[in-house]
C-alpha cells in the first residue's frame, strides 16, 4: 500500500456529507486518499445518541474523541467506558 507523499488539505467544511440516523457524517479521507486502507469520518452526535448494537465482521472500528465521552460494548465483555490504551510491541 502507498499513500500520496504530498498529502492533501481539507478545511473543516470540506468532504462529502452523509446522513446516518439523523446525524451528519463528513468523509475526511476515503478509499481514494488511503489506498482503500481505511475511511476517516468526522461525526458529531448529540448527547445520549448511539447507533444500534452491531458487529463488524470484516473491518475494525476506531474512535478519536474530541469532546465528551462514549461507551462501547465489545464481544469480549460488558460495555467499557474507558478505551484501552495502545501498548508497545513486546
DSSP file (Angstrom, degrees, kcal/mol; ACC not computed):
  #  RESIDUE AA STRUCTURE BP1 BP2  ACC     N-H-->O    O-->H-N    N-H-->O    O-->H-N    TCO  KAPPA ALPHA  PHI   PSI    X-CA   Y-CA   Z-CA
    1    1 A X              0   0    0      0, 0.0     2,-0.3     0, 0.0    34,-0.1   0.000 360.0 360.0 360.0 143.9    0.0    0.0    0.0
    2    2 A X        -     0   0    0     33,-0.0     2,-0.3     2,-0.0     0, 0.0  -0.992 360.0-151.6-140.6 150.4    1.2    3.5   -0.7
    3    3 A X        -     0   0    0     -2,-0.3     2,-0.5    32,-0.0    31,-0.1  -0.816  38.3 -90.9-115.9 157.7   -0.1    7.0    0.1
    4    4 A X    >   -     0   0    0     29,-0.4     3,-1.6    -2,-0.3     4,-0.0  -0.567  33.2-149.6 -66.8 116.5    0.4   10.2   -1.8
    5    5 A X  T 3  S+     0   0    0     -2,-0.5    -1,-0.2     1,-0.3    -2,-0.0   0.699  94.2  60.7 -65.9 -17.2    3.5   11.7   -0.2
    6    6 A X  T 3  S-     0   0    0      1,-0.2    -1,-0.3    -3,-0.0    -2,-0.1   0.673  92.4-162.9 -82.3 -15.7    2.3   15.2   -0.9
    7    7 A X    <   -     0   0    0     -3,-1.6     2,-0.3    26,-0.1    -1,-0.2  -0.169  12.1-106.7  67.3-164.8   -0.9   14.6    1.2
    8    8 A X        -     0   0    0      2,-0.0     2,-0.4    -4,-0.0    -1,-0.0  -0.972  17.3-130.1-158.6 163.0   -3.9   16.9    0.9
    9    9 A X        -     0   0    0     -2,-0.3     2,-0.4     0, 0.0    -2,-0.0  -0.959  17.4-173.8-125.7 134.1   -5.6   19.6    2.9
   10   10 A X        -     0   0    0     -2,-0.4     2,-0.2     4,-0.1    -2,-0.0  -0.951  18.0-137.0-122.6 145.7   -9.2   19.9    3.9
   11   11 A X    >   -     0   0    0     -2,-0.4     3,-1.5     1,-0.1     0, 0.0  -0.506  41.9 -95.8 -86.4 168.8  -11.0   22.8    5.7
   12   12 A X  T 3  S+     0   0    0      1,-0.3    -1,-0.1    -2,-0.2    -2,-0.0   0.806 127.2  48.0 -56.3 -28.4  -13.5   21.9    8.4
   13   13 A X  T 3  S+     0   0    0     13,-0.0    -1,-0.3     0, 0.0     2,-0.1   0.581  92.1 104.3 -88.5  -9.6  -16.3   22.2    5.9
   14   14 A X    <   +     0   0    0     -3,-1.5    -4,-0.1    12,-0.1     2,-0.1  -0.339  50.7  59.1 -77.1 153.8  -14.7   20.0    3.2
   15   15 A X  S    S-     0   0    0     -2,-0.1    13,-0.1    11,-0.1     2,-0.1   0.004  89.9 -67.0 109.6 148.0  -15.6   16.4    2.4
   16   16 A X        -     0   0    0     11,-0.4    11,-2.6    10,-0.1     2,-0.4  -0.426  50.5-135.8 -67.0 139.2  -18.7   14.7    1.3
   17   17 A X  E     -A   26   0A   0      9,-0.2     2,-0.3    -2,-0.1     9,-0.2  -0.796  20.8-173.8 -99.4 137.7  -21.5   14.7    3.8
   18   18 A X  E     -A   25   0A   0      7,-3.3     7,-3.3    -2,-0.4     2,-0.5  -0.951  18.4-135.5-126.0 147.3  -23.6   11.7    4.6
   19   19 A X  E     +A   24   0A   0     -2,-0.3     2,-0.4     5,-0.2     5,-0.2  -0.914  24.3 175.6-106.2 130.4  -26.7   11.4    6.9
   20   20 A X  E >  S-A   23   0A   0      3,-3.0     3,-1.4    -2,-0.5    -2,-0.0  -0.968  71.4 -22.0-136.6 116.3  -26.9    8.4    9.3
   21   21 A X  T 3  S-     0   0    0     -2,-0.4     3,-0.1     1,-0.3    -1,-0.1   0.898 126.4 -52.1  49.1  47.6  -29.7    8.0   11.8
   22   22 A X  T 3  S+     0   0    0      1,-0.2     2,-0.4     0, 0.0    -1,-0.3   0.700 118.6 109.3  62.9  23.1  -30.4   11.8   11.6
   23   23 A X  E <   -A   20   0A   0     -3,-1.4    -3,-3.0    22,-0.1     2,-0.5  -0.958  67.8-122.5-123.9 148.7  -26.7   12.7   12.3
   24   24 A X  E     -A   19   0A   0     20,-0.4    20,-1.1    -2,-0.4     2,-0.4  -0.772  23.9-171.2 -96.2 130.8  -24.3   14.2    9.8
   25   25 A X  E     -AB  18  43A   0     -7,-3.3    -7,-3.3    -2,-0.5     2,-0.5  -0.937   7.2-156.4-115.7 140.9  -21.0   12.4    8.9
   26   26 A X  E     -AB  17  42A   0     16,-2.7    16,-3.0    -2,-0.4     2,-0.6  -0.977  14.7-135.6-120.8 122.1  -18.3   14.0    6.8
   27   27 A X  E     + B   0  41A   0    -11,-2.6   -11,-0.4    -2,-0.5    14,-0.2  -0.655  26.9 172.8 -77.2 117.7  -15.8   11.8    5.0
   28   28 A X  E    S+     0   0A   0     12,-2.7     2,-0.3    -2,-0.6    13,-0.2   0.736  73.0  12.7 -97.0 -29.4  -12.4   13.3    5.5
   29   29 A X  E    S+ B   0  40A   0     11,-1.6    11,-2.9     5,-0.0    -1,-0.3  -0.922  74.6 173.9-149.6 123.0  -10.4   10.5    3.9
   30   30 A X    >>  -     0   0    0     -2,-0.3     4,-1.9     9,-0.2     3,-0.6  -0.382  53.2 -68.4-114.9-166.1  -11.8    7.7    1.8
   31   31 A X  H 3>>S+     0   0    0      1,-0.2     5,-1.8     2,-0.2     4,-0.9   0.856 128.1  56.1 -56.2 -39.4  -10.6    4.8   -0.3
   32   32 A X  H 345S+     0   0    0      1,-0.2    -1,-0.2     3,-0.2     3,-0.2   0.874 113.5  40.0 -62.7 -37.0   -9.1    7.2   -2.9
   33   33 A X  H <45S+     0   0    0     -3,-0.6   -29,-0.4     1,-0.2    -1,-0.2   0.741 123.2  38.3 -84.5 -23.6   -7.0    9.0   -0.4
   34   34 A X  H ><5S-     0   0    0     -4,-1.9     3,-1.1     4,-0.2    -2,-0.2   0.280 107.9-109.2-113.3  10.2   -5.9    6.0    1.7
   35   35 A X  T 3<5S-     0   0    0     -4,-0.9    -3,-0.2     1,-0.2    -4,-0.1   0.853  75.4 -63.2  64.0  32.4   -5.4    3.3   -1.0
   36   36 A X  T 3 <S+     0   0    0     -5,-1.8    -1,-0.2    -6,-0.3    -5,-0.1   0.654 110.9 122.1  64.7  18.4   -8.5    1.6    0.3
   37   37 A X  S <  S-     0   0    0     -3,-1.1     2,-0.3     1,-0.3    -2,-0.1   0.854  79.7 -29.1 -78.9 -34.9   -6.8    1.0    3.7
   38   38 A X        -     0   0    0     -8,-0.2     2,-0.4    -7,-0.1    -1,-0.3  -0.973  52.7-120.2-166.5 172.2   -9.4    2.9    5.8
   39   39 A X        -     0   0    0     -2,-0.3     2,-0.6    -3,-0.1    -9,-0.2  -0.998  18.4-152.9-126.6 133.2  -12.0    5.6    5.9
   40   40 A X  E     -B   29   0A   0    -11,-2.9   -12,-2.7    -2,-0.4   -11,-1.6  -0.931  17.8-175.6-108.3 122.5  -11.8    8.6    8.2
   41   41 A X  E     -B   27   0A   0     -2,-0.6     2,-0.5   -14,-0.2   -14,-0.2  -0.960  20.8-145.0-123.1 133.2  -15.1   10.1    9.1
   42   42 A X  E     +B   26   0A   0    -16,-3.0   -16,-2.7    -2,-0.4     2,-0.4  -0.846  29.0 177.9 -91.2 129.1  -15.9   13.2   11.2
   43   43 A X  E     -B   25   0A   0     -2,-0.5     2,-0.5   -18,-0.2   -18,-0.2  -0.990  18.4-168.0-140.5 127.3  -19.1   12.6   13.1
   44   44 A X        +     0   0    0    -20,-1.1   -20,-0.4    -2,-0.4     2,-0.3  -0.968  15.4 178.3-115.4 127.3  -20.9   14.8   15.6
   45   45 A X        -     0   0    0     -2,-0.5     3,-0.1   -22,-0.1   -22,-0.1  -0.950  29.6-107.3-130.0 148.2  -23.7   13.3   17.6
   46   46 A X    >   -     0   0    0     -2,-0.3     3,-2.2     1,-0.1   -23,-0.0  -0.301  52.0 -79.1 -70.7 158.3  -26.0   14.6   20.3
   47   47 A X  T 3  S+     0   0    0      1,-0.3    -1,-0.1     3,-0.0     3,-0.1  -0.304 119.6  20.5 -55.0 134.0  -25.5   13.6   24.0
   48   48 A X  T 3  S+     0   0    0      1,-0.3    -1,-0.3    -3,-0.1     2,-0.2   0.328  93.2 131.1  88.2  -7.7  -27.1   10.2   24.6
   49   49 A X    <   +     0   0    0     -3,-2.2    -1,-0.3    -4,-0.0     2,-0.3  -0.492  23.7 158.3 -78.8 148.2  -27.1    9.2   20.9
   50   50 A X        -     0   0    0     -2,-0.2     3,-0.1    -3,-0.1     2,-0.0  -0.926  38.9-113.0-162.6 145.4  -25.7    5.8   19.8
   51   51 A X        -     0   0    0     -2,-0.3     3,-0.1     1,-0.1   -30,-0.0  -0.333  52.3 -83.5 -70.7 162.6  -26.1    3.6   16.8
   52   52 A X        -     0   0    0      1,-0.1    -1,-0.1    -2,-0.0     0, 0.0  -0.314  60.4 -84.6 -60.9 151.2  -27.8    0.3   17.3
   53   53 A X        +     0   0    0     -3,-0.1     2,-0.3     1,-0.0    -1,-0.1  -0.340  66.4 160.6 -57.2 138.0  -25.6   -2.5   18.6
   54   54 A X        -     0   0    0     -3,-0.1     2,-0.4     2,-0.0    -3,-0.0  -0.960  33.5-129.4-155.0 167.2  -23.8   -4.1   15.7
   55   55 A X        -     0   0    0     -2,-0.3     2,-0.7    19,-0.0    19,-0.0  -0.973  10.0-144.8-126.1 138.8  -20.8   -6.2   14.8
   56   56 A X        +     0   0    0     -2,-0.4     5,-0.1     1,-0.1    -2,-0.0  -0.919  19.0 176.1-101.9 113.7  -18.1   -5.6   12.2
   57   57 A X  S    S+     0   0    0     -2,-0.7    -1,-0.1     1,-0.1     3,-0.1   0.742  79.4  28.2 -87.4 -25.2  -17.0   -8.9   10.6
   58   58 A X  S    S+     0   0    0      1,-0.1     2,-0.3     2,-0.0    -1,-0.1   0.487 118.4  40.3-118.0  -5.1  -14.6   -7.6    8.0
   59   59 A X        -     0   0    0    -21,-0.0     2,-0.2     2,-0.0    -1,-0.1  -0.964  68.4-122.1-144.4 159.1  -13.3   -4.3    9.4
   60   60 A X        -     0   0    0     -2,-0.3     2,-0.4    -3,-0.1    -3,-0.1  -0.532  21.2-145.4 -92.3 165.0  -12.1   -2.7   12.5
   61   61 A X        -     0   0    0     -2,-0.2     2,-0.3    -5,-0.1    -5,-0.0  -1.000  16.7-178.7-134.6 135.1  -13.6    0.4   14.0
   62   62 A X        -     0   0    0     -2,-0.4     2,-0.4     2,-0.0    -2,-0.0  -0.926   9.7-153.4-132.2 156.1  -11.6    3.1   15.9
   63   63 A X        -     0   0    0     -2,-0.3     2,-0.5     2,-0.0    -2,-0.0  -0.978  10.9-167.4-132.2 143.5  -12.6    6.4   17.6
   64   64 A X        -     0   0    0     -2,-0.4     2,-0.5     0, 0.0    -2,-0.0  -0.925  22.2-153.5-126.9 103.3  -10.8    9.6   18.3
   65   65 A X        +     0   0    0     -2,-0.5     3,-0.1     1,-0.2    -2,-0.0  -0.676  19.1 177.5 -86.9 121.2  -13.0   11.5   20.8
   66   66 A X  S    S+     0   0    0     -2,-0.5     2,-0.3     1,-0.3    -1,-0.2   0.786  71.3   4.7 -90.1 -32.1  -12.5   15.3   20.7
   67   67 A X  S    S+     0   0    0      2,-0.0    -1,-0.3     0, 0.0     2,-0.2  -0.987 111.8   8.7-155.2 141.5  -15.1   16.2   23.3
   68   68 A X  S    S-     0   0    0     -2,-0.3     2,-0.3    -3,-0.1    -3,-0.0  -0.524  79.8 -85.3  89.5-157.2  -17.4   14.3   25.7
   69   69 A X        -     0   0    0     -2,-0.2     2,-0.3     2,-0.0    13,-0.1  -0.947  30.0-156.0-148.7 166.4  -17.2   10.6   26.4
   70   70 A X        -     0   0    0     11,-0.4     2,-0.4    -2,-0.3    13,-0.1  -0.943   9.5-142.4-142.6 162.6  -18.6    7.4   24.9
   71   71 A X        -     0   0    0     -2,-0.3     2,-0.4    11,-0.1    10,-0.2  -0.995  19.4-169.9-127.1 135.5  -19.3    3.9   26.0
   72   72 A X  E     -C   80   0B   0      8,-0.9     8,-2.3    -2,-0.4     2,-0.3  -0.985  13.3-143.2-130.0 137.1  -18.7    0.9   23.7
   73   73 A X  E     -     0   0B   0     -2,-0.4     2,-0.3     6,-0.3     6,-0.1  -0.708  19.0-162.9 -91.4 148.1  -19.7   -2.7   24.0
   74   74 A X  E >   -C   77   0B   0      3,-1.0     3,-0.8    -2,-0.3   -19,-0.0  -0.826  31.6-117.8-124.3 166.7  -17.4   -5.5   22.8
   75   75 A X  T 3  S+     0   0    0     -2,-0.3     3,-0.1     1,-0.2    -1,-0.0   0.537 111.8  59.1 -79.7  -4.4  -17.8   -9.1   22.0
   76   76 A X  T 3  S-     0   0    0      1,-0.2     2,-0.3     2,-0.1    -1,-0.2   0.387 119.3 -29.2-105.1   2.9  -15.5  -10.0   24.9
   77   77 A X  E <  S-C   74   0B   0     -3,-0.8    -3,-1.0     3,-0.0    -1,-0.2  -0.992  84.0 -40.5 171.7-172.5  -17.3   -8.4   27.7
   78   78 A X  E    S-     0   0B   0     -2,-0.3    -4,-0.1     1,-0.2    -2,-0.1  -0.170  79.3 -66.1 -71.6 169.2  -19.7   -5.7   29.0
   79   79 A X  E     -     0   0B   0     -6,-0.1     2,-0.5    -8,-0.1    -6,-0.3  -0.252  49.5-156.7 -55.2 142.1  -19.5   -2.1   27.9
   80   80 A X  E     -C   72   0B   0     -8,-2.3    -8,-0.9    -3,-0.1    -1,-0.1  -0.966  12.5-164.0-126.6 112.4  -16.4   -0.4   28.9
   81   81 A X  S    S+     0   0    0     -2,-0.5     2,-0.6   -10,-0.2   -11,-0.4   0.619  78.2  70.8 -73.2  -9.5  -16.4    3.5   29.2
   82   82 A X  S    S-     0   0    0    -10,-0.1    -1,-0.1   -13,-0.1     3,-0.1  -0.913  82.0-139.3-109.2 110.2  -12.6    3.6   29.2
   83   83 A X        -     0   0    0     -2,-0.6    -2,-0.1     1,-0.1     2,-0.0  -0.334  30.7 -99.0 -65.5 149.0  -11.0    2.7   25.9
   84   84 A X        -     0   0    0      1,-0.1     2,-0.3     3,-0.0    -1,-0.1  -0.357  35.1-122.5 -65.8 147.7   -7.9    0.6   26.0
   85   85 A X        -     0   0    0      1,-0.1    -1,-0.1    -3,-0.1    -3,-0.0  -0.687  31.9-101.7 -87.8 143.8   -4.5    2.3   25.8
   86   86 A X        -     0   0    0     -2,-0.3     2,-0.3     1,-0.0    -1,-0.1  -0.338  38.2-147.4 -61.2 145.4   -2.2    1.3   23.0
   87   87 A X        -     0   0    0     -3,-0.0     2,-0.2    -2,-0.0     3,-0.1  -0.852  16.1-109.2-114.9 153.4    0.6   -1.0   24.2
   88   88 A X        -     0   0    0     -2,-0.3     2,-0.0     1,-0.1     0, 0.0  -0.552  42.7 -99.1 -77.9 143.8    4.2   -1.2   22.9
   89   89 A X              0   0    0     -2,-0.2    -1,-0.1     1,-0.2     0, 0.0  -0.353 360.0 360.0 -61.2 142.0    5.1   -4.3   20.9
   90   90 A X              0   0    0     -3,-0.1    -1,-0.2    -2,-0.0    -2,-0.0   0.470 360.0 360.0 -78.6 360.0    7.0   -6.8   23.0
